[in-house]
């Protein structure tokens, strides 16, 4: 006599998950839906009455605990629903990872007579998860190995990301910053407001983006560091949740620019400002006089009989004399 309980098979046939009804303790199949049969390349006649492990694993012995534990046997042992992950063999002979959920079915006396097993292939899902993990790890590695400082903050300015490059620039460890310092505190007073204004402006890379914006930050020691900042607003389902900024230290470039500017406006021998700088300053003073109606004075200093000194003692001594006069001027006048 068939003790298989009555199931709404018309409904089960429409379900995409694999449905299997197993008699216990024999572990013989009493029903398999269309999705199950198609996946394992079986017909109802070739499946009914066979052991479940013959069909799903293509072997002659039941699953052992070392196989990851059989959810059907766990239900038999505990009387409670069970979940598990198994490797099954599909209709083409290929191995597929499947997620299994098993539920007990009891007879009128309360004894477990059958187990309903629901399963679905998750091989592609696991491959996708593995790929997502790989990409996440790669992204994390890029964040950590980037020579630029990368800082993430939420809308309130609380910092949640502070990479090794940021540690190098600012002199803080991430433990000193994350959740403890507001992003406004890493800028000189007022500069954070200018950065925020720029990132919402369409003029610095587009609204919500900042590209190559030069500003200053404050290190742990209090030293101001010139940086080039690129940043973008971060959204979640269309809602702004924070900002990611990329900080590039341009101290070396700024120092070089300052040195080049100094060289361009000073005389190499005496270190005094040269004629080019004089002309620039004179024009500004004349513009100020014209604007304010005030006056200015120009003082010219000449070294008497310098040519004769040069001819008598040589150019080396002449250069030394020029440097000494320059020192006198530098020490006697305002900047």
C-alpha positions as CSV (number, residue, x, y, z in Angstrom):
1,X,0.0,0.0,0.0
2,X,1.4,3.4,-1.0
3,X,1.8,5.5,2.1
4,X,2.7,8.6,0.2
5,X,0.8,11.6,1.6
6,X,-1.4,13.6,-0.7
7,X,0.3,16.7,-2.2
8,X,-1.0,19.4,-4.5
9,X,1.1,18.0,-7.4
10,X,-0.5,20.4,-10.0
11,X,1.0,23.3,-8.0
12,X,4.3,21.6,-7.3
13,X,4.7,21.0,-11.0
14,X,4.7,24.7,-11.6
15,X,7.5,25.5,-9.1
16,X,10.9,26.1,-10.5
17,X,12.7,24.7,-7.4
18,X,13.4,21.0,-7.4
19,X,10.8,19.2,-5.2
20,X,11.4,15.7,-3.9
21,X,9.3,13.6,-1.5
22,X,11.4,10.9,0.2
23,X,10.0,8.1,2.3
24,X,11.8,7.5,5.6
25,X,13.7,5.7,6.8
26,X,14.1,3.9,3.5
27,X,15.2,7.1,1.6
28,X,13.2,6.0,-1.4
29,X,11.7,8.6,-3.7
30,X,7.9,8.8,-3.8
31,X,7.5,12.0,-5.9
32,X,9.7,14.3,-7.9
33,X,8.4,17.4,-9.7
34,X,9.1,18.4,-13.3
35,X,11.9,20.8,-12.4
36,X,13.7,18.0,-10.5
37,X,13.3,15.4,-13.3
38,X,14.5,17.8,-16.0
39,X,17.6,18.8,-14.0
40,X,18.6,15.2,-13.4
41,X,17.6,13.9,-16.8
42,X,15.0,11.5,-15.4
43,X,11.4,10.4,-16.0
44,X,8.8,9.8,-13.2
45,X,9.0,6.1,-13.9
46,X,12.8,5.9,-13.6
47,X,12.8,7.9,-10.4
48,X,9.9,6.7,-8.3
49,X,11.1,4.0,-5.8
50,X,14.8,4.6,-6.2
51,X,17.0,5.8,-3.4
52,X,17.4,9.6,-3.4
53,X,21.2,9.3,-3.3
54,X,21.2,7.1,-6.4
55,X,19.5,9.8,-8.4
56,X,21.2,12.9,-6.9
57,X,24.7,11.6,-6.3
58,X,24.8,8.6,-8.6
59,X,26.1,6.3,-6.0
60,X,25.0,3.2,-4.0
61,X,25.5,4.4,-0.4
62,X,23.8,7.1,1.6
63,X,25.5,10.3,2.3
64,X,28.0,10.3,5.2
65,X,28.5,13.1,7.7
66,X,31.8,13.8,6.0
67,X,29.8,14.8,2.9
68,X,28.5,17.8,4.7
69,X,25.6,16.2,6.3
70,X,22.4,15.1,4.6
71,X,19.4,17.4,5.4
72,X,17.0,14.5,5.0
73,X,18.8,12.3,7.5
74,X,19.1,15.4,9.8
75,X,15.3,15.7,9.7
76,X,15.0,12.0,10.5
77,X,17.3,12.4,13.5
78,X,16.1,15.7,14.9
79,X,12.6,16.0,13.7
80,X,13.2,19.6,12.7
81,X,13.7,21.2,9.3
82,X,17.2,21.3,8.0
83,X,19.3,23.1,5.5
84,X,22.5,22.1,3.7
85,X,24.8,22.5,0.7
86,X,25.6,19.4,-1.4
87,X,27.3,18.6,-4.7
88,X,24.9,16.7,-7.0
89,X,25.4,15.2,-10.4
90,X,23.0,16.6,-13.0
91,X,21.6,14.9,-16.1
92,X,24.7,15.6,-18.2
93,X,27.0,14.1,-15.6
94,X,28.3,17.5,-14.5
95,X,28.7,18.4,-10.8
96,X,26.4,21.1,-9.5
97,X,26.4,22.8,-6.1
98,X,22.8,22.8,-4.8
99,X,21.2,24.4,-1.8
100,X,18.8,22.0,0.0
101,X,16.0,22.6,2.5
102,X,14.3,19.6,4.0
103,X,11.0,19.5,6.0
104,X,9.4,16.6,7.9
105,X,6.0,15.2,7.1
106,X,4.2,13.4,9.9
107,X,1.6,10.7,9.9
108,X,-1.6,10.8,12.0
109,X,0.3,9.3,14.9
110,X,2.9,12.1,14.7
111,X,5.7,10.0,13.4
112,X,7.9,11.3,10.5
113,X,6.9,9.3,7.4
114,X,8.3,11.4,4.6
115,X,10.6,14.3,4.1
116,X,10.0,17.0,1.5
117,X,13.3,18.2,0.0
118,X,13.4,21.5,-1.9
119,X,16.7,22.3,-3.7
120,X,18.0,24.7,-6.3
121,X,21.4,24.9,-8.2
122,X,23.7,27.6,-6.8
123,X,26.9,27.0,-8.8
124,X,26.5,30.1,-10.9
125,X,25.6,32.1,-7.8
126,X,28.7,30.9,-5.9
127,X,30.8,31.7,-9.0
128,X,29.3,35.2,-9.0
129,X,29.9,35.5,-5.2
130,X,33.5,34.4,-5.7
131,X,34.0,36.9,-8.5
132,X,32.4,39.6,-6.4
133,X,34.7,38.7,-3.4
134,X,37.7,38.8,-5.8
135,X,36.8,42.2,-7.1
136,X,36.1,43.5,-3.6
137,X,39.5,42.3,-2.4
138,X,41.1,43.8,-5.5
139,X,39.3,47.1,-4.9
140,X,40.4,47.0,-1.2
141,X,43.9,46.3,-2.2
142,X,43.9,49.3,-4.6
143,X,42.6,51.5,-1.9
144,X,45.3,50.4,0.5
145,X,48.2,50.5,-1.9
146,X,47.2,53.8,-3.6
147,X,50.0,56.4,-2.9
148,X,47.3,59.1,-2.7
149,X,45.3,59.6,0.4
150,X,41.7,58.3,0.1
151,X,39.2,59.5,2.6
152,X,35.5,58.6,2.8
153,X,33.0,60.5,4.9
154,X,29.2,60.4,5.4
155,X,26.9,63.4,5.0
156,X,27.6,64.5,8.6
157,X,31.3,64.6,7.8
158,X,32.2,61.5,9.9
159,X,35.1,59.7,8.4
160,X,34.6,56.0,7.6
161,X,37.5,55.4,5.2
162,X,41.1,56.4,5.7
163,X,43.7,54.5,3.7
164,X,47.5,54.1,4.2
165,X,48.1,57.0,1.8
166,X,46.0,59.2,4.0
167,X,48.0,58.0,7.0
168,X,51.2,59.0,5.2
169,X,50.0,62.5,4.4
170,X,48.3,63.4,7.6
171,X,50.4,61.5,10.2
172,X,47.3,60.0,11.8
173,X,46.6,56.3,12.1
174,X,43.2,55.2,10.8
175,X,42.2,54.2,14.4
176,X,42.8,57.9,15.4
177,X,40.5,59.1,12.6
178,X,37.7,56.7,11.7
179,X,34.6,57.6,13.7
180,X,36.5,60.2,15.8
181,X,37.4,63.1,13.5
182,X,35.1,65.1,11.3
183,X,36.3,65.7,7.8
184,X,36.1,69.5,8.4
185,X,38.9,69.2,11.0
186,X,41.5,68.1,8.4
187,X,41.2,71.5,6.7
188,X,42.3,75.0,7.8
189,X,39.4,77.1,9.2
190,X,36.9,77.9,6.4
191,X,38.6,75.8,3.8
192,X,36.2,72.8,4.2
193,X,33.3,75.2,3.4
194,X,35.0,76.2,0.2
195,X,35.6,72.5,-0.8
196,X,31.9,71.7,-0.2
197,X,30.8,74.7,-2.2
198,X,33.1,73.6,-5.1
199,X,31.9,70.0,-5.1
200,X,28.3,71.1,-5.6
201,X,29.3,73.7,-8.3
202,X,29.3,72.7,-12.0
203,X,32.5,74.6,-12.5
204,X,35.1,72.2,-11.0
205,X,34.3,69.0,-12.8
206,X,30.5,68.9,-12.8
207,X,28.0,69.1,-10.0
208,X,28.8,66.3,-7.5
209,X,32.4,66.0,-8.7
210,X,35.6,67.8,-8.0
211,X,38.7,67.4,-10.3
212,X,42.1,68.7,-9.6
213,X,41.0,71.2,-6.9
214,X,44.0,72.7,-5.1
215,X,43.6,73.4,-1.4
216,X,45.3,72.8,1.9
217,X,44.9,70.3,4.7
218,X,46.3,70.2,8.2
219,X,48.5,67.4,9.4
220,X,48.5,65.9,12.9
221,X,51.5,68.2,13.7
222,X,49.5,71.3,12.6
223,X,51.6,71.7,9.5
224,X,49.6,72.9,6.4
225,X,50.1,70.7,3.4
226,X,49.1,71.8,-0.2
227,X,47.1,69.1,-1.9
228,X,45.3,68.5,-5.2
229,X,41.8,67.1,-4.4
230,X,39.5,65.1,-6.6
231,X,36.2,64.0,-5.0
232,X,32.8,62.6,-5.8
233,X,29.5,62.4,-4.0
234,X,28.4,58.9,-3.2
235,X,24.7,57.9,-3.7
236,X,22.6,54.9,-2.6
237,X,19.4,54.5,-4.6
238,X,19.5,58.1,-5.6
239,X,20.1,59.4,-2.1
240,X,23.4,61.2,-1.3
241,X,25.1,59.3,1.6
242,X,28.6,60.7,1.6
243,X,31.8,61.7,-0.3
244,X,35.0,60.0,-1.4
245,X,38.0,62.2,-1.8
246,X,41.4,61.5,-3.3
247,X,44.2,63.6,-1.8
248,X,47.5,64.1,-3.7
249,X,50.3,65.8,-1.8
250,X,51.7,68.6,-4.0
251,X,54.2,69.9,-1.4
252,X,57.2,69.1,-3.7
253,X,55.6,70.7,-6.7
254,X,54.7,73.8,-4.7
255,X,58.2,74.1,-3.3
256,X,59.6,73.7,-6.8
257,X,57.2,76.3,-8.1
258,X,58.3,78.7,-5.3
259,X,61.9,78.1,-6.0
260,X,61.5,78.7,-9.8
261,X,59.5,81.9,-9.1
262,X,62.3,83.0,-6.7
263,X,64.9,82.3,-9.3
264,X,62.9,84.2,-11.9
265,X,62.6,87.4,-9.9
266,X,66.0,87.5,-8.2
267,X,69.6,88.3,-9.3
268,X,71.7,85.2,-9.2
269,X,74.8,87.0,-7.9
270,X,73.4,89.3,-5.2
271,X,70.1,87.6,-4.3
272,X,68.3,91.0,-4.7
273,X,65.2,91.3,-6.7
274,X,65.9,91.7,-10.4
275,X,64.7,94.2,-13.0
276,X,61.7,92.1,-14.0
277,X,60.4,92.1,-10.4
278,X,61.2,95.8,-10.1
279,X,59.1,96.6,-13.2
280,X,56.2,94.5,-11.8
281,X,56.2,96.2,-8.4
282,X,56.6,99.6,-9.9
283,X,53.6,99.1,-12.1
284,X,51.5,98.1,-9.0
285,X,52.7,101.1,-7.1
286,X,51.9,103.5,-10.0
287,X,48.4,101.9,-10.3
288,X,47.9,102.4,-6.5
289,X,48.9,106.1,-6.8
290,X,46.5,106.6,-9.7
291,X,43.7,104.9,-7.8
292,X,44.2,106.6,-4.4
293,X,45.7,109.9,-5.5
294,X,48.7,109.4,-3.2
295,X,52.4,109.7,-4.0
296,X,55.4,107.4,-4.1
297,X,59.1,107.8,-4.3
298,X,61.9,106.0,-6.2
299,X,65.4,105.8,-4.8
300,X,68.3,104.9,-7.1
301,X,71.6,103.7,-5.6
302,X,74.8,103.7,-7.7
303,X,78.3,102.4,-6.8
304,X,80.9,105.1,-7.6
305,X,83.8,104.2,-9.8
306,X,82.8,100.5,-9.9
307,X,84.2,100.0,-13.4
308,X,87.6,101.2,-12.2
309,X,87.5,98.9,-9.2
310,X,86.6,96.0,-11.5
311,X,89.4,96.7,-13.9
312,X,91.9,97.1,-11.1
313,X,91.1,94.1,-8.9
314,X,89.4,91.8,-11.4
315,X,85.8,90.5,-11.8
316,X,86.0,88.1,-8.9
317,X,86.6,91.0,-6.5
318,X,84.0,93.1,-8.3
319,X,81.4,90.3,-7.7
320,X,82.4,90.1,-4.0
321,X,81.9,93.9,-3.7
322,X,78.5,93.7,-5.3
323,X,77.4,91.0,-2.9
324,X,78.6,93.0,0.1
325,X,76.7,96.1,-1.1
326,X,73.7,93.9,-1.6
327,X,74.0,92.6,2.0
328,X,74.1,96.2,3.2
329,X,71.0,97.1,1.2
330,X,69.2,94.0,2.4
331,X,69.9,94.6,6.0
332,X,69.1,98.3,5.8
333,X,65.7,98.4,4.0
334,X,62.4,96.8,4.5
335,X,61.4,93.8,2.4
